Amino acid sequence: MLIFEPRQGSEADADRVMARARARAGAAGWHCWAYRNEMSAHEITLFLEGPQQDGPARPIFGSEIQELRDLASRFEPVRSLIEHPIEDPAT
């Protein structure tokens, strides 16, 4: 998941990059979607969800994430709850 705000005037370019990201993720068997914050309509949250697969992790995107970063006035990658569990499974 990542949260970003396109720079003013770059919204159309960001939309095109997000469409490519969704297409690339879909082709790899992942689901990618975005929504705008109701309180701050300029803020976009991009989600990626997919099946757990055996074997080494592989990149899903090409240059799309860097392109979104370049188009953003604010860009925040957010770690998943799997990487940072909210509960200790040992307790």
Phi and psi in radians as a Rosetta constraint file:
Dihedral C 1 N 2 CA 2 C 2 CIRCULARHARMONIC -2.515 0.35
Dihedral N 2 CA 2 C 2 N 3 CIRCULARHARMONIC 2.673 0.35
Dihedral C 2 N 3 CA 3 C 3 CIRCULARHARMONIC -2.099 0.35
Dihedral N 3 CA 3 C 3 N 4 CIRCULARHARMONIC 2.317 0.35
Dihedral C 3 N 4 CA 4 C 4 CIRCULARHARMONIC -2.638 0.35
Dihedral N 4 CA 4 C 4 N 5 CIRCULARHARMONIC 2.830 0.35
Dihedral C 4 N 5 CA 5 C 5 CIRCULARHARMONIC -2.198 0.35
Dihedral N 5 CA 5 C 5 N 6 CIRCULARHARMONIC 2.038 0.35
Dihedral C 5 N 6 CA 6 C 6 CIRCULARHARMONIC -1.102 0.35
Dihedral N 6 CA 6 C 6 N 7 CIRCULARHARMONIC 2.476 0.35
Dihedral C 6 N 7 CA 7 C 7 CIRCULARHARMONIC -1.053 0.35
Dihedral N 7 CA 7 C 7 N 8 CIRCULARHARMONIC 2.601 0.35
Dihedral C 7 N 8 CA 8 C 8 CIRCULARHARMONIC -0.986 0.35
Dihedral N 8 CA 8 C 8 N 9 CIRCULARHARMONIC 2.250 0.35
Dihedral C 8 N 9 CA 9 C 9 CIRCULARHARMONIC 1.641 0.35
Dihedral N 9 CA 9 C 9 N 10 CIRCULARHARMONIC -0.179 0.35
Dihedral C 9 N 10 CA 10 C 10 CIRCULARHARMONIC -1.843 0.35
Dihedral N 10 CA 10 C 10 N 11 CIRCULARHARMONIC 0.149 0.35
Dihedral C 10 N 11 CA 11 C 11 CIRCULARHARMONIC -1.032 0.35
Dihedral N 11 CA 11 C 11 N 12 CIRCULARHARMONIC -0.776 0.35
Dihedral C 11 N 12 CA 12 C 12 CIRCULARHARMONIC -1.115 0.35
Dihedral N 12 CA 12 C 12 N 13 CIRCULARHARMONIC -0.711 0.35
Dihedral C 12 N 13 CA 13 C 13 CIRCULARHARMONIC -1.125 0.35
Dihedral N 13 CA 13 C 13 N 14 CIRCULARHARMONIC -0.729 0.35
Dihedral C 13 N 14 CA 14 C 14 CIRCULARHARMONIC -1.107 0.35
Dihedral N 14 CA 14 C 14 N 15 CIRCULARHARMONIC -0.686 0.35
Dihedral C 14 N 15 CA 15 C 15 CIRCULARHARMONIC -1.078 0.35
Dihedral N 15 CA 15 C 15 N 16 CIRCULARHARMONIC -0.708 0.35
Dihedral C 15 N 16 CA 16 C 16 CIRCULARHARMONIC -1.151 0.35
Dihedral N 16 CA 16 C 16 N 17 CIRCULARHARMONIC -0.726 0.35
Dihedral C 16 N 17 CA 17 C 17 CIRCULARHARMONIC -1.141 0.35
Dihedral N 17 CA 17 C 17 N 18 CIRCULARHARMONIC -0.737 0.35
Dihedral C 17 N 18 CA 18 C 18 CIRCULARHARMONIC -1.117 0.35
Dihedral N 18 CA 18 C 18 N 19 CIRCULARHARMONIC -0.632 0.35
Dihedral C 18 N 19 CA 19 C 19 CIRCULARHARMONIC -1.107 0.35
Dihedral N 19 CA 19 C 19 N 20 CIRCULARHARMONIC -0.720 0.35
Dihedral C 19 N 20 CA 20 C 20 CIRCULARHARMONIC -1.130 0.35
Dihedral N 20 CA 20 C 20 N 21 CIRCULARHARMONIC -0.711 0.35
Dihedral C 20 N 21 CA 21 C 21 CIRCULARHARMONIC -1.083 0.35
Dihedral N 21 CA 21 C 21 N 22 CIRCULARHARMONIC -0.768 0.35
Dihedral C 21 N 22 CA 22 C 22 CIRCULARHARMONIC -1.103 0.35
Dihedral N 22 CA 22 C 22 N 23 CIRCULARHARMONIC -0.725 0.35
Dihedral C 22 N 23 CA 23 C 23 CIRCULARHARMONIC -1.135 0.35
Dihedral N 23 CA 23 C 23 N 24 CIRCULARHARMONIC -0.769 0.35
Dihedral C 23 N 24 CA 24 C 24 CIRCULARHARMONIC -1.133 0.35
Dihedral N 24 CA 24 C 24 N 25 CIRCULARHARMONIC -0.742 0.35
Dihedral C 24 N 25 CA 25 C 25 CIRCULARHARMONIC -1.115 0.35
Dihedral N 25 CA 25 C 25 N 26 CIRCULARHARMONIC -0.756 0.35
Dihedral C 25 N 26 CA 26 C 26 CIRCULARHARMONIC -1.058 0.35
Dihedral N 26 CA 26 C 26 N 27 CIRCULARHARMONIC -0.710 0.35
Dihedral C 26 N 27 CA 27 C 27 CIRCULARHARMONIC -1.144 0.35
Dihedral N 27 CA 27 C 27 N 28 CIRCULARHARMONIC -0.448 0.35
Dihedral C 27 N 28 CA 28 C 28 CIRCULARHARMONIC -1.616 0.35
Dihedral N 28 CA 28 C 28 N 29 CIRCULARHARMONIC 0.091 0.35
Dihedral C 28 N 29 CA 29 C 29 CIRCULARHARMONIC 1.526 0.35
Dihedral N 29 CA 29 C 29 N 30 CIRCULARHARMONIC 0.232 0.35
Dihedral C 29 N 30 CA 30 C 30 CIRCULARHARMONIC -1.829 0.35
Dihedral N 30 CA 30 C 30 N 31 CIRCULARHARMONIC 2.861 0.35
Dihedral C 30 N 31 CA 31 C 31 CIRCULARHARMONIC -1.992 0.35
Dihedral N 31 CA 31 C 31 N 32 CIRCULARHARMONIC 2.221 0.35
Dihedral C 31 N 32 CA 32 C 32 CIRCULARHARMONIC -2.230 0.35
Dihedral N 32 CA 32 C 32 N 33 CIRCULARHARMONIC 2.264 0.35
Dihedral C 32 N 33 CA 33 C 33 CIRCULARHARMONIC -2.580 0.35
Dihedral N 33 CA 33 C 33 N 34 CIRCULARHARMONIC 2.890 0.35
Dihedral C 33 N 34 CA 34 C 34 CIRCULARHARMONIC -2.414 0.35
Dihedral N 34 CA 34 C 34 N 35 CIRCULARHARMONIC 2.690 0.35
Dihedral C 34 N 35 CA 35 C 35 CIRCULARHARMONIC -2.520 0.35
Dihedral N 35 CA 35 C 35 N 36 CIRCULARHARMONIC 2.721 0.35
Dihedral C 35 N 36 CA 36 C 36 CIRCULARHARMONIC -1.645 0.35
Dihedral N 36 CA 36 C 36 N 37 CIRCULARHARMONIC 2.459 0.35
Dihedral C 36 N 37 CA 37 C 37 CIRCULARHARMONIC -1.136 0.35
Dihedral N 37 CA 37 C 37 N 38 CIRCULARHARMONIC 2.242 0.35
Dihedral C 37 N 38 CA 38 C 38 CIRCULARHARMONIC -1.129 0.35
Dihedral N 38 CA 38 C 38 N 39 CIRCULARHARMONIC -0.551 0.35
Dihedral C 38 N 39 CA 39 C 39 CIRCULARHARMONIC -1.469 0.35
Dihedral N 39 CA 39 C 39 N 40 CIRCULARHARMONIC -0.454 0.35
Dihedral C 39 N 40 CA 40 C 40 CIRCULARHARMONIC -2.442 0.35
Dihedral N 40 CA 40 C 40 N 41 CIRCULARHARMONIC 1.554 0.35
Dihedral C 40 N 41 CA 41 C 41 CIRCULARHARMONIC -1.073 0.35
Dihedral N 41 CA 41 C 41 N 42 CIRCULARHARMONIC -0.291 0.35
Dihedral C 41 N 42 CA 42 C 42 CIRCULARHARMONIC -1.402 0.35
Dihedral N 42 CA 42 C 42 N 43 CIRCULARHARMONIC -0.299 0.35
Dihedral C 42 N 43 CA 43 C 43 CIRCULARHARMONIC -1.490 0.35
Dihedral N 43 CA 43 C 43 N 44 CIRCULARHARMONIC 2.290 0.35
Dihedral C 43 N 44 CA 44 C 44 CIRCULARHARMONIC -2.089 0.35
Dihedral N 44 CA 44 C 44 N 45 CIRCULARHARMONIC 2.373 0.35
Dihedral C 44 N 45 CA 45 C 45 CIRCULARHARMONIC -1.946 0.35
Dihedral N 45 CA 45 C 45 N 46 CIRCULARHARMONIC 2.193 0.35
Dihedral C 45 N 46 CA 46 C 46 CIRCULARHARMONIC -1.885 0.35
Dihedral N 46 CA 46 C 46 N 47 CIRCULARHARMONIC 2.219 0.35
Dihedral C 46 N 47 CA 47 C 47 CIRCULARHARMONIC -1.976 0.35
Dihedral N 47 CA 47 C 47 N 48 CIRCULARHARMONIC 2.612 0.35
Dihedral C 47 N 48 CA 48 C 48 CIRCULARHARMONIC -2.351 0.35
Dihedral N 48 CA 48 C 48 N 49 CIRCULARHARMONIC 2.232 0.35
Dihedral C 48 N 49 CA 49 C 49 CIRCULARHARMONIC -2.422 0.35
Dihedral N 49 CA 49 C 49 N 50 CIRCULARHARMONIC 2.410 0.35
Dihedral C 49 N 50 CA 50 C 50 CIRCULARHARMONIC -2.791 0.35
Dihedral N 50 CA 50 C 50 N 51 CIRCULARHARMONIC 3.054 0.35
Dihedral C 50 N 51 CA 51 C 51 CIRCULARHARMONIC -1.273 0.35
Dihedral N 51 CA 51 C 51 N 52 CIRCULARHARMONIC 2.579 0.35
Dihedral C 51 N 52 CA 52 C 52 CIRCULARHARMONIC -1.260 0.35
Dihedral N 52 CA 52 C 52 N 53 CIRCULARHARMONIC 2.309 0.35
Dihedral C 52 N 53 CA 53 C 53 CIRCULARHARMONIC -2.189 0.35
Dihedral N 53 CA 53 C 53 N 54 CIRCULARHARMONIC 2.564 0.35
Dihedral C 53 N 54 CA 54 C 54 CIRCULARHARMONIC -1.319 0.35
Dihedral N 54 CA 54 C 54 N 55 CIRCULARHARMONIC 2.741 0.35
Dihedral C 54 N 55 CA 55 C 55 CIRCULARHARMONIC 1.755 0.35
Dihedral N 55 CA 55 C 55 N 56 CIRCULARHARMONIC 3.128 0.35
Dihedral C 55 N 56 CA 56 C 56 CIRCULARHARMONIC -1.204 0.35
Dihedral N 56 CA 56 C 56 N 57 CIRCULARHARMONIC 2.599 0.35
Dihedral C 56 N 57 CA 57 C 57 CIRCULARHARMONIC -1.159 0.35
Dihedral N 57 CA 57 C 57 N 58 CIRCULARHARMONIC 2.460 0.35
Dihedral C 57 N 58 CA 58 C 58 CIRCULARHARMONIC -2.155 0.35
Dihedral N 58 CA 58 C 58 N 59 CIRCULARHARMONIC 2.551 0.35
Dihedral C 58 N 59 CA 59 C 59 CIRCULARHARMONIC -1.137 0.35
Dihedral N 59 CA 59 C 59 N 60 CIRCULARHARMONIC 2.475 0.35
Dihedral C 59 N 60 CA 60 C 60 CIRCULARHARMONIC -1.675 0.35
Dihedral N 60 CA 60 C 60 N 61 CIRCULARHARMONIC -0.688 0.35
Dihedral C 60 N 61 CA 61 C 61 CIRCULARHARMONIC -1.728 0.35
Dihedral N 61 CA 61 C 61 N 62 CIRCULARHARMONIC 2.739 0.35
Dihedral C 61 N 62 CA 62 C 62 CIRCULARHARMONIC -1.584 0.35
Dihedral N 62 CA 62 C 62 N 63 CIRCULARHARMONIC -1.864 0.35
Dihedral C 62 N 63 CA 63 C 63 CIRCULARHARMONIC -1.683 0.35
Dihedral N 63 CA 63 C 63 N 64 CIRCULARHARMONIC 0.073 0.35
Dihedral C 63 N 64 CA 64 C 64 CIRCULARHARMONIC -1.058 0.35
Dihedral N 64 CA 64 C 64 N 65 CIRCULARHARMONIC -0.760 0.35
Dihedral C 64 N 65 CA 65 C 65 CIRCULARHARMONIC -1.150 0.35
Dihedral N 65 CA 65 C 65 N 66 CIRCULARHARMONIC -0.750 0.35
Dihedral C 65 N 66 CA 66 C 66 CIRCULARHARMONIC -1.116 0.35
Dihedral N 66 CA 66 C 66 N 67 CIRCULARHARMONIC -0.662 0.35
Dihedral C 66 N 67 CA 67 C 67 CIRCULARHARMONIC -1.108 0.35
Dihedral N 67 CA 67 C 67 N 68 CIRCULARHARMONIC -0.739 0.35
Dihedral C 67 N 68 CA 68 C 68 CIRCULARHARMONIC -1.094 0.35
Dihedral N 68 CA 68 C 68 N 69 CIRCULARHARMONIC -0.713 0.35
Dihedral C 68 N 69 CA 69 C 69 CIRCULARHARMONIC -1.048 0.35
Dihedral N 69 CA 69 C 69 N 70 CIRCULARHARMONIC -0.753 0.35
Dihedral C 69 N 70 CA 70 C 70 CIRCULARHARMONIC -1.154 0.35
Dihedral N 70 CA 70 C 70 N 71 CIRCULARHARMONIC -0.484 0.35
Dihedral C 70 N 71 CA 71 C 71 CIRCULARHARMONIC -1.567 0.35
Dihedral N 71 CA 71 C 71 N 72 CIRCULARHARMONIC -0.088 0.35
Dihedral C 71 N 72 CA 72 C 72 CIRCULARHARMONIC -1.703 0.35
Dihedral N 72 CA 72 C 72 N 73 CIRCULARHARMONIC 2.542 0.35
Dihedral C 72 N 73 CA 73 C 73 CIRCULARHARMONIC -1.545 0.35
Dihedral N 73 CA 73 C 73 N 74 CIRCULARHARMONIC -0.372 0.35
Dihedral C 73 N 74 CA 74 C 74 CIRCULARHARMONIC -2.517 0.35
Dihedral N 74 CA 74 C 74 N 75 CIRCULARHARMONIC 2.343 0.35
Dihedral C 74 N 75 CA 75 C 75 CIRCULARHARMONIC -2.527 0.35
Dihedral N 75 CA 75 C 75 N 76 CIRCULARHARMONIC 2.082 0.35
Dihedral C 75 N 76 CA 76 C 76 CIRCULARHARMONIC -2.309 0.35
Dihedral N 76 CA 76 C 76 N 77 CIRCULARHARMONIC 1.844 0.35
Dihedral C 76 N 77 CA 77 C 77 CIRCULARHARMONIC -1.241 0.35
Dihedral N 77 CA 77 C 77 N 78 CIRCULARHARMONIC 2.450 0.35
Dihedral C 77 N 78 CA 78 C 78 CIRCULARHARMONIC -2.113 0.35
Dihedral N 78 CA 78 C 78 N 79 CIRCULARHARMONIC 2.248 0.35
Dihedral C 78 N 79 CA 79 C 79 CIRCULARHARMONIC -1.282 0.35
Dihedral N 79 CA 79 C 79 N 80 CIRCULARHARMONIC 2.653 0.35
Dihedral C 79 N 80 CA 80 C 80 CIRCULARHARMONIC -1.366 0.35
Dihedral N 80 CA 80 C 80 N 81 CIRCULARHARMONIC 2.832 0.35
Dihedral C 80 N 81 CA 81 C 81 CIRCULARHARMONIC -1.195 0.35
Dihedral N 81 CA 81 C 81 N 82 CIRCULARHARMONIC -0.386 0.35
Dihedral C 81 N 82 CA 82 C 82 CIRCULARHARMONIC -1.184 0.35
Dihedral N 82 CA 82 C 82 N 83 CIRCULARHARMONIC -0.697 0.35
Dihedral C 82 N 83 CA 83 C 83 CIRCULARHARMONIC -1.266 0.35
Dihedral N 83 CA 83 C 83 N 84 CIRCULARHARMONIC -0.553 0.35
Dihedral C 83 N 84 CA 84 C 84 CIRCULARHARMONIC -2.253 0.35
Dihedral N 84 CA 84 C 84 N 85 CIRCULARHARMONIC 1.406 0.35
Dihedral C 84 N 85 CA 85 C 85 CIRCULARHARMONIC -1.087 0.35
Dihedral N 85 CA 85 C 85 N 86 CIRCULARHARMONIC 2.582 0.35
Dihedral C 85 N 86 CA 86 C 86 CIRCULARHARMONIC -1.580 0.35
Dihedral N 86 CA 86 C 86 N 87 CIRCULARHARMONIC -0.174 0.35
Dihedral C 86 N 87 CA 87 C 87 CIRCULARHARMONIC -2.268 0.35
Dihedral N 87 CA 87 C 87 N 88 CIRCULARHARMONIC 2.589 0.35
Dihedral C 87 N 88 CA 88 C 88 CIRCULARHARMONIC -1.526 0.35
Dihedral N 88 CA 88 C 88 N 89 CIRCULARHARMONIC 1.983 0.35
Dihedral C 88 N 89 CA 89 C 89 CIRCULARHARMONIC -1.160 0.35
Dihedral N 89 CA 89 C 89 N 90 CIRCULARHARMONIC -0.260 0.35
Dihedral C 89 N 90 CA 90 C 90 CIRCULARHARMONIC -1.393 0.35
Dihedral N 90 CA 90 C 90 N 91 CIRCULARHARMONIC -0.239 0.35
